[in-house]
């Protein structure tokens, strides 16, 4: 894409900037940037200018977010801290919320440390009014440590027992610099309580080596994930010198503890990172491997983003930024909500997944909290749901110029253009004519461009959280996500403008849903 084309696209999405000569012009820039802020509108400022977003301002902050938060636990912690910095109050699912929720209030809750729901109650919200939701998933293909990850040394190599999560350990995982991160459960010796500590090693510790093609047929596969894709994590030739038995007897990790079931060197490295001196205090952990190469801008004109785990942290990042950028004055009669779920890549069936009651229970609590005395019940809850709308946002296949034959004509989204609506007549997507019309109306109001994707009849469609969430709760819904290349690879590509274009349309949804929905009262 030429520099002129990028400039034209940026102009087409209404990038308005605050200028000393033109103080009535303003733009939104990412709240995650250190020096960024949402510029307040002047009383005389047109609404379109108030709601403007500069997509290019999100490119570097998104890369920084991706590099700093490789695991789902890090991502949820990051989002939670960011919400608190912007006035959102944490709610515990273990407590009653009725007295906590107020009109104009902003809140969030987490489940399992791997799923998050944030919501802002409009200052004019009334009982029975709807919820405007943008939701996606933050889990990604990875390789997780097995419950007992310690393996016998083999031919002078230390190895690590891992299991593929979803479609990980595919061919793109070979010969990658893999690091390790996740959560560690540690018992406090003073209180006896178990707490979570997050760890992220800042250097690669593992690699899955390929077999050189010189070995002929053996190097061509197919390969066994259990025996031929085992990461190496170091060298140990002690068996050549008769030292292996002595080293085993010298271990200072108490037998019978969780730590004793893990590689000794790994336990000590993780403990050092977390300041743990008593190895027996480690109750358990959930650790995974990830590509240690940072996310970065690429392409001759830096109009691309190369990163791991784009699916679907990209849409979750855009949704959160949109929620934080949406002014309190817009859609004041609804609840604005963002949902981020775990386990989508493996079916969403766990308690922190989209098939669980996580989102439905939050909506029920909101409906109950604002119900007139003694009036809460199925009728009011059903009214709330009927007035609500879900944008299910998962990444969508961008067109691949090397495989144009596999794309349906007029259904091949491009990078740096805008979010794509995803359709499927067989119910893998939740898009229909009404939900599509609603989002197109939003796009018209906020100056966004919508694309469309549908798989060919001779291809197999994937799935999203849209159908399961809308069916479980009863929400009107649409599937609309940000395009990317190399889906389910360890390393993927999106456009440098695409995170910001996602922010723009999702913010437009939060800003305009209330008035757009008034045009669709019969649906």
C-alpha positions in Angstrom: 0.0 0.0 0.0 1.4 3.4 -1.0 2.0 6.2 1.4 -0.6 8.3 -0.5 -3.2 5.5 -0.1 -2.6 5.2 3.6 -3.0 9.0 3.9 -6.2 8.8 1.9 -7.6 6.1 4.2 -6.6 8.1 7.3 -8.4 11.1 5.9 -11.5 9.0 5.2 -11.8 8.1 8.8 -12.0 11.7 10.0 -8.7 12.2 11.9 -9.3 15.5 13.7 -6.6 17.0 15.8 -6.5 19.6 18.5 -4.7 22.7 17.1 -4.0 26.0 18.7 -5.3 27.8 15.6 -8.4 25.7 15.4 -9.4 24.9 19.0 -12.8 23.6 18.0 -11.2 20.6 16.3 -10.3 17.5 18.5 -9.4 13.9 18.2 -9.3 10.9 20.5 -5.9 9.3 21.1 -5.3 6.0 22.9 -5.8 6.1 26.7 -3.0 3.5 27.0 -0.4 6.0 25.7 1.6 7.6 28.6 1.0 11.2 27.4 -2.5 10.6 26.0 -5.8 11.9 27.2 -9.3 12.2 25.9 -9.7 15.8 24.9 -12.9 17.4 26.2 -15.3 18.9 23.7 -16.1 22.6 23.6 -19.7 23.4 24.2 -20.1 24.6 20.6 -18.2 21.7 19.1 -20.1 19.6 16.5 -20.8 16.1 17.7 -19.0 14.5 14.9 -15.8 16.2 15.9 -16.3 15.2 19.6 -16.4 11.6 18.6 -13.4 11.5 16.2 -10.7 8.9 16.5 -7.2 9.0 15.0 -6.5 5.4 14.0 -2.8 5.8 13.4 -2.4 6.9 17.1 -3.1 3.3 18.2 -0.4 1.5 16.2 2.5 1.7 18.6 0.5 1.4 21.8 -1.1 -1.8 20.5 2.4 -3.2 19.8 3.5 -2.3 23.3 0.5 -3.9 24.8 1.0 -7.1 22.8 4.7 -7.4 23.7 4.1 -6.7 27.4 1.1 -9.0 27.9 1.8 -12.4 26.2 -0.4 -14.6 28.3 -4.1 -14.3 29.1 -3.4 -13.6 32.7 -1.1 -10.7 31.9 -3.7 -9.3 29.5 -6.5 -9.4 32.1 -4.3 -7.8 34.7 -3.4 -5.1 32.3 -7.0 -4.3 31.3 -8.0 -4.3 35.0 -5.3 -1.9 36.0 -6.2 0.4 33.1 -9.8 0.4 34.0 -9.0 1.3 37.6 -6.9 4.2 36.4 -9.9 5.5 34.6 -12.3 5.3 37.5 -13.7 1.8 37.1 -14.4 0.0 40.4 -13.7 -3.7 40.8 -16.6 -5.8 41.9 -16.2 -9.3 43.3 -18.6 -12.0 42.1 -18.6 -13.3 45.7 -20.4 -10.2 46.9 -23.8 -8.6 46.4 -23.8 -5.7 43.9 -27.2 -4.2 44.4 -26.1 -1.4 46.7 -22.9 -0.8 44.7 -24.3 0.0 41.3 -25.2 3.6 40.6 -26.2 5.6 37.6 -23.1 7.1 36.1 -21.0 4.4 37.8 -18.2 2.5 36.1 -17.4 -1.1 37.1 -15.6 -4.3 36.2 -15.3 -7.9 37.4 -13.1 -10.8 36.5 -13.5 -14.6 36.7 -10.6 -17.0 37.1 -8.2 -14.2 36.3 -8.7 -15.0 32.6 -12.0 -13.4 31.7 -13.2 -9.8 32.3 -16.4 -7.8 31.9 -16.4 -4.0 32.2 -19.4 -1.8 32.1 -20.4 1.9 32.5 -24.0 2.7 33.6 -25.5 5.7 31.8 -26.5 8.6 33.9 -30.0 8.4 32.5 -30.3 4.6 32.6 -33.7 3.4 33.5 -34.9 -0.1 34.5 -35.5 -2.3 31.5 -33.2 -0.3 29.2 -30.7 -2.2 27.1 -27.0 -3.0 27.2 -24.7 -2.2 24.3 -22.0 -4.9 24.3 -18.7 -5.5 22.4 -17.2 -8.8 23.3 -14.4 -11.1 22.2 -11.9 -13.6 23.6 -8.4 -13.2 24.9 -7.2 -16.8 24.8 -4.8 -17.7 22.0 -3.2 -20.9 20.7 -0.3 -21.9 22.9 1.5 -24.8 24.5 0.8 -25.3 28.2 3.0 -27.1 30.7 1.7 -30.5 31.6 0.7 -31.1 35.3 4.1 -33.0 35.6 6.3 -31.2 33.2 9.6 -32.7 34.3 11.1 -35.1 31.7 14.1 -37.4 31.9 17.1 -35.9 30.1 17.6 -37.3 26.6 20.9 -37.4 24.7 22.3 -34.5 26.7 19.2 -32.2 26.4 16.8 -31.0 29.1 13.3 -31.0 27.8 9.9 -29.7 28.9 6.6 -31.6 29.0 4.0 -29.4 27.2 0.6 -30.0 25.7 -0.9 -28.1 22.7 -3.8 -25.7 23.6 -6.2 -25.7 20.6 -4.2 -25.8 17.4 -0.8 -24.9 18.8 2.4 -27.0 18.1 1.5 -26.7 14.4 4.3 -26.3 11.9 4.7 -22.6 12.7 6.0 -23.5 16.1 9.2 -25.1 14.9 12.5 -23.3 15.4 11.0 -20.4 17.3 12.5 -18.6 20.3 10.0 -19.5 23.0 9.7 -17.9 26.3 7.5 -18.8 29.3 4.9 -17.0 31.4 1.6 -17.3 33.3 0.4 -17.5 36.8 1.9 -19.1 39.9 -0.1 -19.9 43.0 1.9 -19.2 46.1 0.9 -19.8 49.8 1.8 -16.9 52.2 3.6 -18.5 55.1 2.2 -15.8 57.5 -1.5 -15.8 56.6 -1.8 -19.2 55.0 -3.7 -17.7 52.1 -2.9 -18.6 48.5 -2.2 -15.6 46.2 -1.5 -15.3 42.5 1.8 -14.1 41.1 2.3 -13.4 37.4 5.6 -14.3 35.8 7.0 -13.5 32.4 10.6 -14.4 31.5 12.2 -11.8 29.3 14.4 -14.2 27.4 13.7 -17.3 25.3 14.1 -20.6 27.3 12.8 -23.2 24.8 12.9 -24.3 21.2 11.4 -27.1 19.1 14.1 -28.0 16.7 13.4 -29.2 13.2 15.1 -32.2 11.6 17.3 -31.1 8.7 16.0 -32.1 5.2 19.2 -34.1 4.6 17.6 -36.9 6.6 15.1 -37.5 3.9 11.6 -38.9 4.6 12.0 -38.6 8.3 12.2 -34.8 8.0 9.0 -34.4 6.0 6.4 -35.5 8.5 3.7 -35.9 9.6 5.1 -35.4 13.0 4.0 -36.7 16.4 3.3 -33.9 18.8 4.0 -36.1 21.8 7.4 -37.4 20.8 8.7 -35.2 18.0 7.7 -31.7 19.1 9.1 -31.7 22.6 10.8 -28.4 23.4 14.5 -28.4 24.5 15.3 -26.0 27.4 19.0 -26.6 28.0 22.0 -28.9 27.8 22.9 -31.5 30.4 25.7 -34.0 29.7 26.1 -35.1 33.3 25.2 -38.7 32.3 28.5 -38.9 30.3 30.5 -38.2 33.5 28.4 -40.1 36.0 27.1 -37.0 37.8 23.4 -37.3 37.1 22.6 -39.5 40.2 24.6 -37.2 42.5 22.8 -34.1 41.2 19.5 -35.7 41.8 20.4 -36.4 45.5 21.6 -32.8 46.0 18.3 -31.2 45.0 17.0 -28.8 47.6 13.4 -29.0 46.4 11.4 -31.0 49.0 10.1 -34.3 47.7 6.3 -34.6 47.7 5.7 -31.0 46.8 4.3 -29.6 43.6 7.7 -28.1 42.8 9.3 -31.5 42.8 7.1 -32.5 39.8 8.6 -29.8 37.7 12.1 -29.3 36.2 14.4 -28.2 39.0 16.1 -25.5 37.0 12.7 -24.1 35.9 11.4 -24.0 39.4 14.5 -22.0 40.5 14.3 -19.6 37.6 10.7 -18.9 38.2 11.2 -18.5 41.9 14.0 -16.1 41.4 11.9 -14.0 39.1 9.1 -13.8 41.8 11.3 -13.5 44.9 10.3 -16.9 46.2 12.8 -18.6 48.6 10.6 -21.4 49.9 10.0 -23.7 46.9 7.4 -25.7 48.9 5.2 -22.5 49.0 4.4 -23.0 45.3 1.0 -24.6 45.3 0.6 -24.9 41.6 1.0 -23.0 38.4 -0.4 -22.4 34.9 2.5 -21.6 32.6 2.7 -21.6 28.8 5.2 -21.0 26.0 5.0 -18.0 23.7 7.0 -16.6 20.8 9.4 -14.1 22.5 9.8 -11.9 19.5 8.1 -8.5 20.2 5.2 -7.1 18.3 6.4 -4.5 15.9 5.5 -2.2 12.9 6.6 -3.7 9.6 6.4 -3.1 5.9 8.4 -0.6 3.9 6.2 2.2 5.2 5.4 0.6 8.5 1.8 0.1 7.5 1.7 -3.5 8.9 1.9 -5.0 12.4 3.6 -8.3 13.0 2.8 -10.0 16.3 2.0 -13.2 18.0 -1.4 -13.9 19.6 -3.3 -11.3 17.6 -6.3 -13.6 17.6 -8.2 -12.2 19.5 -6.3 -9.8 21.8 -6.6 -7.3 18.9 -10.4 -7.0 19.1 -10.4 -7.0 22.9 -7.8 -4.2 23.0 -9.9 -2.1 20.5 -13.1 -2.7 22.5 -11.5 -1.6 25.8 -10.0 1.5 24.2 -13.4 2.3 22.7 -15.2 2.0 26.0 -12.7 4.3 27.7 -12.9 6.8 24.9 -16.7 6.9 24.7 -17.9 10.1 26.5 -20.4 9.8 29.3 -22.7 12.1 27.4 -23.3 9.7 24.6 -26.0 7.0 24.8 -26.7 8.0 28.5 -29.7 5.8 28.7 -28.0 2.4 28.3 -25.2 0.4 29.8 -22.0 0.2 27.8 -20.3 -3.1 28.2 -17.1 -4.9 27.1 -16.7 -8.7 27.5 -13.5 -10.7 27.2 -13.7 -14.5 27.5 -11.3 -17.4 27.9 -11.4 -20.8 26.2 -12.9 -19.7 22.9 -10.3 -21.7 21.0 -11.3 -24.9 22.8 -15.1 -24.5 22.7 -15.9 -21.9 25.4 -17.4 -24.6 27.7 -15.5 -23.7 30.9 -16.8 -21.3 33.6 -14.8 -18.4 32.2 -15.9 -19.1 28.6 -18.6 -17.5 26.6 -20.9 -20.5 27.0 -20.9 -20.0 30.8 -23.2 -17.7 32.8 -20.6 -15.0 33.2 -22.1 -12.3 31.0 -25.7 -13.3 31.7 -25.2 -13.1 35.4 -23.7 -9.6 35.1 -26.7 -8.4 33.1 -29.1 -10.0 35.6 -27.3 -8.2 38.5 -27.6 -4.9 36.6 -31.2 -5.4 35.9 -31.9 -6.3 39.5 -30.0 -3.3 40.9 -32.0 -0.7 39.0 -35.4 -2.4 39.3 -38.1 -0.6 41.2 -38.7 -2.2 44.6 -40.2 -5.7 44.4 -40.5 -5.5 40.6 -37.4 -7.5 39.5 -38.2 -10.8 37.7 -38.2 -12.6 34.4 -40.4 -10.0 32.7 -38.0 -7.1 33.5 -34.9 -9.2 32.7 -36.4 -10.2 29.3 -37.2 -6.6 28.6 -33.6 -5.6 29.3 -32.2 -8.4 27.0 -34.6 -7.5 24.2 -33.4 -3.9 24.3 -29.7 -5.0 24.2 -27.3 -5.7 21.4 -24.0 -7.6 21.1 -21.2 -6.9 18.7 -19.3 -10.2 18.7 -15.8 -9.2 17.7 -13.3 -11.8 16.7 -10.6 -11.4 14.1 -11.6 -12.1 10.5 -9.6 -13.5 7.6 -7.9 -10.8 5.6 -7.5 -11.5 1.9 -4.2 -13.2 1.1 -2.8 -12.1 -2.2 -1.1 -15.5 -2.8 -4.4 -17.4 -2.5 -7.0 -15.3 -4.1 -8.8 -18.4 -5.4 -9.9 -19.4 -2.0 -11.8 -16.2 -1.3 -15.4 -15.4 -2.4 -15.7 -12.5 -4.8 -16.7 -9.2 -3.0 -16.1 -10.9 0.4 -12.3 -10.5 0.8 -11.5 -7.9 3.5 -8.4 -5.8 3.2 -6.1 -4.4 5.9 -6.2 -0.8 6.9 -9.7 -0.3 5.6 -12.1 -1.1 8.5 -13.8 -3.8 10.5 -15.4 -6.6 8.5 -18.9 -8.0 9.1 -18.7 -11.8 9.1 -21.7 -13.8 7.8 -22.5 -17.5 7.5 -25.9 -18.9 6.5 -25.3 -22.1 8.5 -25.2 -20.3 11.9 -21.4 -20.2 12.6 -21.8 -16.5 12.7 -24.7 -14.6 14.4 -25.0 -11.8 11.7 -28.4 -11.3 10.1 -30.0 -8.5 8.0 -31.2 -6.5 11.0 -28.0 -6.6 13.0 -26.0 -5.8 9.9 -28.3 -2.8 9.2 -27.8 -1.5 12.7 -24.0 -1.7 12.6 -24.0 0.0 9.1 -26.1 2.8 10.6 -23.5 3.2 13.4 -20.7 3.2 10.8 -22.5 5.9 8.9 -22.7 8.1 12.0 -19.1 7.7 13.1 -17.5 7.8 9.6 -16.3 4.2 9.6 -16.0 1.8 6.6 -17.4 -1.7 7.0 -16.2 -4.6 4.9 -17.8 -8.1 4.6 -16.5 -11.6 4.8 -18.2 -14.9 4.0 -16.5 -18.2 3.4 -16.8 -20.0 0.0 -19.3 -22.8 -0.3 -16.5 -25.3 -0.7 -14.6 -24.1 2.4 -15.1 -24.7 6.1 -16.2 -21.8 8.3 -14.8 -21.2 11.8 -16.8 -20.0 14.8 -17.0 -17.2 17.3 -18.5 -16.4 20.6 -21.4 -14.7 18.8 -23.9 -17.5 18.3 -23.4 -19.1 21.7 -23.6 -15.8 23.6 -26.6 -14.4 21.7 -28.5 -17.8 21.9 -27.8 -18.2 25.6 -28.9 -14.7 26.6 -31.3 -13.9 23.8 -29.4 -10.9 22.5 -29.6 -9.4 19.0 -26.1 -9.7 17.7 -23.7 -9.4 14.8 -20.2 -10.8 14.2 -17.8 -8.1 13.1 -14.0 -8.2 13.6 -10.7 -6.8 12.6 -9.0 -8.5 9.6 -5.7 -10.3 10.0 -3.4 -12.6 8.0 -2.0 -16.0 9.1 -4.8 -16.9 11.5 -3.7 -19.7 14.0 -0.1 -19.2 13.2 2.4 -18.5 16.0 2.9 -15.1 14.3 0.3 -13.1 12.5 -0.2 -9.8 10.6 -2.7 -7.0 10.7 -2.6 -3.4 9.4 -1.0 -0.6 11.3 -4.3 1.3 11.2 -6.5 -1.7 12.1 -6.4 -1.4 15.9 -7.4 2.2 15.7 -10.1 1.5 13.0 -11.5 -1.1 15.5 -11.5 1.5 18.2 -13.3 3.9 15.9 -16.3 1.7 15.0 -16.6 0.2 18.5 -16.6 3.7 20.1 -19.1 4.7 17.4 -21.3 1.8 18.6 -21.1 2.9 22.2 -21.7 6.5 21.3 -24.6 6.0 18.8 -26.3 2.8 19.7 -29.1 4.4 21.8 -30.3 6.6 19.0 -29.7 4.0 16.2 -31.7 1.5 18.2 -34.7 3.9 18.3 -34.9 3.4 14.5 -35.3 -0.4 14.9 -38.0 -0.7 17.5 -39.8 -3.5 15.6 -36.9 -5.9 15.8 
